[in-house]
Amino acid sequence: CDLNLLRATLCTRTIQTREGNIVKALDCNAAVAGRDVLAKTVYARLFDWLVDKINKTVGQDINSRMQIGILDIYGFESFKDN
């Protein structure tokens, strides 16, 4: 991962015009919101990948007595203490 590119992506916004690009610094709240969206997206994709891998590994035999339960509580990340 290119840290400078990540920093620029999270801390600035680029507007394309006919005359060229305009790069504008984001305020702290906008940068934090962008960071949080990135983290939630990475988590969601990792979670989906993990569930898919588990399903493929364990199989889906409806007669099997073995199972794995996963609970992903919506909004859990909003709690002050997790």
QUIDANOR-V816728 format. One line per field, one symbol per residue. phi: phi as a letter, one per 20 degrees, with the letter a starting at -180 (. if undefined). psi: psi as a letter, one per 20 degrees, with the letter a starting at -180 (. if undefined). burial: + if it has 16 or more other ideal C-beta (glycine too) atoms within 10 Angstrom, else -. A space follows every 50 residues. Layout:
# QUIDANOR-V816728
phi->???
psi->???
burial->???
This chain:
# QUIDANOR-V816728
phi->.efffffffedccddecfeqeddcfefgffffffffffffffffffffff ffffgfffncffefeebcdcddefngfeffde
psi->pohhggghhhirpppprhiaqppppqrgghggggghggghgggghggggg ggggghghrloiiqiprppppoopihiiqgp.
burial->---------+--------------------+--+---------------- --------------------------------
